[in-house]
Amino acid sequence: MDAPNEAALEMKIAAAPFDFEAAFRAHYERIARVIGRVVRDPARAEELTVEVFLKLWRSPKAHGEKADGWLYRTAVRAAIDELRSQTRRAKFERLLGFVRPTPAPTPEDVRSAAEDQDRVRLVLGSIDRRHTELLLLRSHGFSYEEVAAALDLNPASVGTFLIRAQQTFRKEYVNRYGEQ
């Protein structure tokens, strides 16, 4: 192909309408899983996933080449916002004296694992949003390139940012819960 034909093809591709349905089908399950692992409520994760896609629908600037990264960044932020909302709600419920019924007793190792998960979620909800996004995306198996695309970072600097995020997480965890 010669240069004028390539340029014309690229202009056609750029002018093509964004295929929202294809993006929805391609990313819905993974985004719901990412959100679900943070909020621990599959039904709420699906609601938040639909909200993320609604935001994509309403944001024409997000359509195009970087739509995938935009979707995952928005999903992680929605999950973090929900986590923070849950943390605030729990705090106010304690202050107002609401008591939730305790679940039936479970084996010690299951309880310990649940406590650890809660601690991690509380720490993630309290550190800088950018650090939380990095840690969540990486823990869900995203490559450095995928993390860079989702958070609009230089792929070469993802490792450095990730180390800083891990250090911030460790420091906050130790401040709250001590060395373990």
C-alpha positions, 0 to 999 in steps of 0.5 A: 500500500502506498502512503496516501492509501494508508493515510486514508485508511487510518482516517476511515478507522479514526472516523468510524463510530465507537462500537460500544456493544463490542467494548461492553461484550469484550470487557464486562466480565473482567471489569466486574471481577476487578470491582468484585474483588475489591467490594466483595459483593458480586451484585454491587460489583455488577451495578458498579460495572454498569455505571462504569459503562454508562460513564463510557457511553456518556464520555465521547472523549473516552472513545477510541484507542484508549477506551480500554485503559479508560474503562479499567481506570474508571472501574478501579476508581469506582471500586475504590470509591465504593470501598471508601463509602463502605468504610465511612458507612461502617464508621458512622454506624459504629458512632451511632451505635448500630450493631450488625449481627455477627455471623455464625462462628467459622474455623479460625483460619477462615476468620483470620483470612477474613480479618487480613482481607478487611485490613488490606481493604481498609489500608487500600481505602486510606492510601493515595488513590493512585497507589491503590489503583496501581496495586489493584491493577497489578494484583489482578494480573495486569502487565506493566504495559496494561497498567501503564495504559490504564493509568496513562503512565510511561510503561518504563516508570510503572515499576518505580511507581509500583515500588512506591505504592507497595512501600506506602501500603506497607508503611500504612499497614504497619502504622495501623496494625504493627509488624506481623 
